[in-house]
Amino acid sequence: MKKSVLVTGGTGFLGTQMILQLLQKGYNVKTTVRSLKSKDKVLETLGANGITTLDKLTFVEADLSKDDNWKDAMRGCEYVLSVASPVFFTIPKNEEEMIRPAVEGIIRVLKAARDAGVKRVIMTSNFGAVGFSNQDLSTVTTEENWTNPDEKGLSVYEKSKLLAEKAAWDFVKTQGGELEFATINPVAILGPSLSSHISGSFVIVENILNGSMKSIPNIPLNIVDVRDVADLHIRAMETPSANGERFIASADGQISMPEMAALLRSKRPRLATKVSTKTMPNWLLRFAALFNREAREGSLLLRMNRNVSNEKAKEMLGWEPIGTNEETILATVDNMVVHGIIGE
């Protein structure tokens, strides 16, 4: 009989994909949602993607900022995929307003998991916790790297994920008891969404397509398909040797924003009529970084090493990316059309 798995944040871009893959594998799945009003939307999304019997899926109303119902959510579960993050519709002026809920949220999940006798928690962290301080372009960024929380240009979101992951490892080490733990550290997540709910990374593609970028910053990026990220979580959950490990989730190689723009003009010309053909000089971005927070964050993306290794996930977990960077970007764009996020 397949074990039970709790997925936190079942309405999200990644969480829904995880639920789909777990149900396809025959697992019993619980998922937390901030409001049970979201339940029908999740069921509708799964039904539209081939899940016809939903007797193995149950919902629990639970919020990362409150203790309510987490004990019930964990009951009977062998594994927890901790995907949910605190939601912010605007960036707080005080960074502590974003950092504290992120840290408290994962500690709340870990305490409840430990107390319920859960075997293993897999945390969705972020590449922002790994590679933003490695600026030696002659090296390879691996899971051994950690971002400096005081890195100039590090976004509050990335910093919150970094400090939440550090707090999680410290908790597991000092108070976790028998609880097993691993993290997945995805780069920018793209790929087809199961619904109109998308990730923040889609803004990159959207801003290239809608013409709001009058010239494209020459920033290299690492991307990964959402289906691969979900698969990697499940592999880390199922593989005994994954306990105590971090895994970078990234497709092979990298792609720059001007290369993305050229790809869209070449392969999706009907959608790319507003895509700029101009490339922003690096000096201009660096100059703007003196005055503008977004430019400072972009300048850091320009400086950091994008030679990112995914070998650990391949070797330890037998994981392989589903396709190339180009295929993932085109799948993203086509999916945005399907869900009406962009018009043809």
Phi and psi in degrees as a GROMACS rama.xvg file:
@    title "Ramachandran Plot"
@    xaxis  label "Phi"
@    yaxis  label "Psi"
@TYPE xy
-69.7325  145.459  LYS-2
-74.2857  170.34  LYS-3
-98.5274  140.093  SER-4
-127.107  134.158  VAL-5
-99.0795  128.247  LEU-6
-111.388  117.417  VAL-7
-83.1772  140.99  THR-8
76.2945  54.2187  GLY-9
-71.3789  -11.3984  GLY-10
-89.6332  -9.08543  THR-11
-78.3992  167.967  GLY-12
-53.6685  -49.3545  PHE-13
-82.1652  -40.9213  LEU-14
-59.6029  -42.3741  GLY-15
-64.3492  -39.4598  THR-16
-63.1405  -38.1196  GLN-17
-65.6543  -44.4095  MET-18
-58.7388  -45.1267  ILE-19
-56.2876  -50.5289  LEU-20
-67.2168  -37.7734  GLN-21
-64.8554  -43.3911  LEU-22
-64.5752  -38.2237  LEU-23
-62.3338  -29.0371  GLN-24
-87.879  -3.05869  LYS-25
91.7464  8.28356  GLY-26
-72.7318  152.404  TYR-27
-83.1422  128.997  ASN-28
-123.079  131.213  VAL-29
-107.855  150.256  LYS-30
-140.5  143.753  THR-31
-93.7078  141.414  THR-32
-133.004  149.222  VAL-33
-69.0098  -25.9067  ARG-34
-144.365  136.664  SER-35
-66.9638  -10.0131  LEU-36
-62.9349  -20.6825  LYS-37
-78.9028  -13.0702  SER-38
-56.2718  -47.8017  LYS-39
-62.3045  -37.0555  ASP-40
-64.0311  -42.4224  LYS-41
-64.2951  -44.9899  VAL-42
-62.4303  -40.4816  LEU-43
-64.1874  -42.8646  GLU-44
-63.0625  -45.6489  THR-45
-65.054  -41.1306  LEU-46
-60.6377  -39.0197  GLY-47
-70.1945  -14.278  ALA-48
-114.322  28.9267  ASN-49
94.634  0.192143  GLY-50
-91.3804  104.161  ILE-51
-95.9077  -27.2116  THR-52
-110.794  120.607  THR-53
-114.261  24.2481  LEU-54
-72.5903  -12.6826  ASP-55
-96.3153  9.13405  LYS-56
-119.476  127.62  LEU-57
-128.303  157.015  THR-58
-119.131  142.82  PHE-59
-131.643  132.345  VAL-60
-82.5406  116.085  GLU-61
-152.851  143.138  ALA-62
-122.018  137.305  ASP-63
-60.7734  -21.8467  LEU-64
-89.7371  -1.17122  SER-65
-134.583  152.82  LYS-66
-78.7416  -19.0035  ASP-67
-54.7583  131.326  ASP-68
74.9654  -4.00039  ASN-69
-66.5961  -32.7602  TRP-70
-62.1163  -44.526  LYS-71
-65.1796  -38.9845  ASP-72
-61.8282  -39.3888  ALA-73
-79.3315  -21.4393  MET-74
-57.7426  126.159  ARG-75
81.6605  2.33699  GLY-76
-96.2294  135.769  CYS-77
-88.2763  -30.5422  GLU-78
-131.047  152.935  TYR-79
-130.834  127.953  VAL-80
-104.003  105.083  LEU-81
-90.6508  90.6599  SER-82
-99.7263  -37.3848  VAL-83
-60.9517  143.996  ALA-84
-127.909  154.342  SER-85
-56.9106  143.021  PRO-86
-99.5028  131.139  VAL-87
-129.899  128.456  PHE-88
-90.4531  -17.3576  PHE-89
-138.584  153.613  THR-90
-72.4714  122.928  ILE-91
-63.6061  147.848  PRO-92
-68.0542  -35.0935  LYS-93
-98.2646  115.316  ASN-94
-60.7814  -25.0629  GLU-95
-62.2039  -26.7113  GLU-96
-67.1878  -22.5888  GLU-97
-96.6477  -35.9746  MET-98
-70.5874  -47.0486  ILE-99
-59.9132  -46.8455  ARG-100
-62.5509  -34.0905  PRO-101
-65.6012  -44.5929  ALA-102
-67.0866  -48.7961  VAL-103
-63.8936  -33.8384  GLU-104
-63.9499  -47.7712  GLY-105
-70.3148  -34.167  ILE-106
-66.6376  -37.352  ILE-107
-61.1805  -43.7565  ARG-108
-64.1256  -45.6831  VAL-109
-65.6442  -41.314  LEU-110
-62.1766  -45.7538  LYS-111
-63.7482  -38.7365  ALA-112
-65.6655  -45.8545  ALA-113
-59.5188  -47.1879  ARG-114
-67.8704  -25.8437  ASP-115
-88.8528  -3.40238  ALA-116
77.8246  23.6179  GLY-117
-61.4097  141.876  VAL-118
-76.4981  -48.1687  LYS-119
-146.509  139.115  ARG-120
-113.759  131.059  VAL-121
-109.208  120.08  ILE-122
-98.5194  132.193  MET-123
-81.0272  102.921  THR-124
-96.0741  -135.527  SER-125
-162.672  150.585  ASN-126
-63.5777  -21.7598  PHE-127
-59.4599  -22.207  GLY-128
-84.0678  -8.57097  ALA-129
-108.913  -61.588  VAL-130
-114.879  9.97806  GLY-131
-78.9756  -11.8355  PHE-132
-104.176  -3.77855  SER-133
-86.458  103.063  ASN-134
-114.285  15.7465  GLN-135
-89.6745  102.598  ASP-136
-70.2693  -7.82405  LEU-137
-88.9665  -3.02803  SER-138
-105.546  177.776  THR-139
-114.405  132.613  VAL-140
-84.6412  125.896  THR-141
-128.111  -177.469  THR-142
-66.2388  -12.7854  GLU-143
-72.6391  -20.3633  GLU-144
-77.8299  147.397  ASN-145
-131.766  139.207  TRP-146
-74.9551  141.323  THR-147
-76.6935  122.09  ASN-148
-61.5113  -18.8486  PRO-149
-98.0148  14.5788  ASP-150
-58.7633  128.521  GLU-151
-65.5034  125.741  LYS-152
94.2965  -5.04399  GLY-153
-68.3413  126.595  LEU-154
-68.7736  156.543  SER-155
-62.1483  -36.9885  VAL-156
-61.3163  -49.1632  TYR-157
-62.1012  -41.2913  GLU-158
-63.0865  -39.2566  LYS-159
-64.7634  -39.3184  SER-160
-67.5176  -40.4039  LYS-161
-60.6177  -50.8058  LEU-162
-69.8431  -31.2813  LEU-163
-66.1392  -41.6241  ALA-164
-66.4996  -42.7376  GLU-165
-59.4226  -42.7703  LYS-166
-64.2065  -37.1024  ALA-167
-65.1271  -47.3622  ALA-168
-61.5608  -39.8907  TRP-169
-65.0995  -41.2608  ASP-170
-63.2597  -47.1433  PHE-171
-61.2117  -39.9596  VAL-172
-67.9354  -40.7545  LYS-173
-98.8198  -27.5006  THR-174
-133.156  4.04099  GLN-175
-77.1604  -14.603  GLY-176
61.1676  -125.506  GLY-177
-88.2696  -0.377639  GLU-178
-63.9338  128.932  LEU-179
-90.3885  153.335  GLU-180
-153.125  142.606  PHE-181
-151.738  159.656  ALA-182
-124.018  149.385  THR-183
-110.638  129.827  ILE-184
-118.965  85.4855  ASN-185
-77.5121  146.846  PRO-186
-78.3487  -160.716  VAL-187
-60.8433  121.942  ALA-188
-92.5317  120.565  ILE-189
-124.208  -158.752  LEU-190
101.206  175.729  GLY-191
-72.9117  129.545  PRO-192
-86.0923  149.508  SER-193
-77.7507  -13.8755  LEU-194
-150.251  -167.163  SER-195
-79.2796  -1.09297  SER-196
-80.9989  117.371  HIS-197
-122.314  174.154  ILE-198
-93.8407  164.767  SER-199
-61.1625  -25.3482  GLY-200
-65.5225  -21.1047  SER-201
-63.6205  -22.0345  PHE-202
-58.8339  -34.1617  VAL-203
-59.0357  -50.5276  ILE-204
-66.0057  -42.9232  VAL-205
-61.3561  -43.1939  GLU-206
-71.034  -27.9521  ASN-207
-69.7048  -43.716  ILE-208
-71.9734  -36.6219  LEU-209
-84.5437  -0.096599  ASN-210
81.8076  4.15486  GLY-211
-68.8634  -21.4047  SER-212
-90.1751  103.67  MET-213
-71.6718  -28.0442  LYS-214
-139.571  143.934  SER-215
-90.1235  122.673  ILE-216
-61.424  137.856  PRO-217
-83.0424  59.9957  ASN-218
-100.828  123.698  ILE-219
-77.5401  146.189  PRO-220
-131.583  151.169  LEU-221
-106.625  134.951  ASN-222
-130.344  165.335  ILE-223
-150.654  146.554  VAL-224
-79.2468  136.899  ASP-225
-56.616  -33.9645  VAL-226
-65.4429  -33.9399  ARG-227
-70.4754  -37.0841  ASP-228
-66.2913  -43.118  VAL-229
-62.2562  -44.9543  ALA-230
-58.9567  -41.4224  ASP-231
-66.1997  -39.7401  LEU-232
-58.5501  -45.3828  HIS-233
-67.7015  -39.1694  ILE-234
-63.5393  -40.8808  ARG-235
-66.5219  -31.9001  ALA-236
-68.1436  -40.7075  MET-237
-86.941  -20.6864  GLU-238
-92.1881  115.661  THR-239
-54.0078  -41.1878  PRO-240
-72.103  -6.81026  SER-241
-75.9135  -12.9871  ALA-242
-57.8165  132.57  ASN-243
80.922  12.2528  GLY-244
-116.445  157.161  GLU-245
-109.117  147.653  ARG-246
-135.358  121.112  PHE-247
-75.0394  130.444  ILE-248
-104.612  105.209  ALA-249
-151.677  141.011  SER-250
-67.7819  170.626  ALA-251
-69.9484  137.893  ASP-252
74.7023  -162.594  GLY-253
-144.676  167.452  GLN-254
-145.506  136.535  ILE-255
-87.8121  162.685  SER-256
-64.0471  -40.7618  MET-257
-61.9917  -34.5066  PRO-258
-66.6527  -37.5632  GLU-259
-62.0217  -44.4043  MET-260
-61.3003  -43.7093  ALA-261
-64.1656  -38.9577  ALA-262
-61.4578  -44.7804  LEU-263
-67.1676  -39.1027  LEU-264
-64.9831  -35.6322  ARG-265
-78.1501  -45.688  SER-266
-97.9934  -23.1213  LYS-267
-132.189  58.7569  ARG-268
-58.5601  -33.2458  PRO-269
-64.2561  -30.3254  ARG-270
-89.2385  -13.9072  LEU-271
-106.244  22.6739  ALA-272
-65.7016  -22.6848  THR-273
-101.125  1.1416  LYS-274
-71.1891  125.975  VAL-275
-67.3349  144.969  SER-276
-98.5282  -0.221099  THR-277
-93.6711  144.897  LYS-278
-110.109  130.856  THR-279
-73.0156  128.93  MET-280
-63.398  142.434  PRO-281
-59.2753  -35.6574  ASN-282
-63.1573  -31.753  TRP-283
-69.7909  -40.1174  LEU-284
-64.9763  -41.7675  LEU-285
-64.5596  -38.5226  ARG-286
-65.7354  -44.5025  PHE-287
-62.0346  -29.4663  ALA-288
-63.6276  -18.5125  ALA-289
-70.2722  -21.1054  LEU-290
-123.497  -15.6599  PHE-291
-131.733  130.576  ASN-292
-62.6082  -45.1387  ARG-293
-62.7469  -38.6617  GLU-294
-67.2756  -35.3131  ALA-295
-61.9118  -42.8038  ARG-296
-65.1487  -39.8772  GLU-297
-65.9481  -36.9948  GLY-298
-64.2407  -36.7208  SER-299
-64.16  -41.9158  LEU-300
-61.0962  -29.5252  LEU-301
-72.7741  -35.9731  LEU-302
-81.6947  -30.8192  ARG-303
-73.4767  153.337  MET-304
-73.6918  123.025  ASN-305
-102.186  11.4325  ARG-306
-84.0758  81.4377  ASN-307
-101.758  131.592  VAL-308
-93.1909  132.768  SER-309
-112.371  17.2766  ASN-310
-64.0951  -34.3685  GLU-311
-62.1534  -45.4427  LYS-312
-63.6777  -38.2118  ALA-313
-66.6008  -47.3066  LYS-314
-75.7391  -43.8353  GLU-315
-81.8238  -32.9272  MET-316
-114.575  -3.69699  LEU-317
67.3363  27.4179  GLY-318
-85.8524  142.571  TRP-319
-138.218  131.662  GLU-320
-58.5192  145.978  PRO-321
-70.636  -26.6136  ILE-322
-167.376  -170.065  GLY-323
-83.4276  168.37  THR-324
-56.504  -42.9912  ASN-325
-62.4759  -43.5298  GLU-326
-63.9983  -39.1585  GLU-327
-65.4639  -42.0736  THR-328
-64.5257  -43.5236  ILE-329
-66.8696  -37.8857  LEU-330
-63.8528  -36.134  ALA-331
-62.965  -49.1071  THR-332
-64.2785  -45.6136  VAL-333
-60.6093  -39.0148  ASP-334
-68.8776  -35.7496  ASN-335
-63.3943  -33.9372  MET-336
-67.8793  -46.1121  VAL-337
-56.0815  -41.4494  VAL-338
-92.8247  7.97546  HIS-339
72.6099  17.7335  GLY-340
-74.7602  -34.726  ILE-341
-129.195  151.655  ILE-342
-96.3558  152.681  GLY-343
